Amino acid sequence: MKFLLRNIVSREKGAIAEKKAGDFLKQRGFEIIEYNFFSKYGEIDIIALKDNIVHFVEVKSGVNFNPVYAITAKKIERILKTIKYYILLNSLDLPYCIDAICIENGSISFIENITF
């Protein structure tokens, strides 16, 4: 029961962070294409478009720690596989990048074009 409750709370926190991140992007001229795109490889939190570039955005949040450290090489590998699937599924022919939005203690950091 504790695991289930903790999982529900974690999803609620994630949804709140993704809403804040989406609002942040919209305020900066991004068009949100999709939230929470799932594939068998993983999930992309936000897919957005700006200046004919598709932005695949990973959202991380935390309290009293920098959530950027939760973006690992393994996580990027899963995101890349999911992006390839998304591109194939949607016949996408636009440049793209991977971005991160980290929300720490209510403060938002936008990291563009992350790589490993």
Protein Blocks (a to p, Z undefined) as FASTA:
>chain_A
ZZmmmmmmmmmmmmmmmmmmmmmmmmnopacfbghiacfkbccfbacdeehiacdddddd
dehiafklmpcfklmmmmmmmmmmmmmmnopabdcdddddddeehiacddehiaZZ
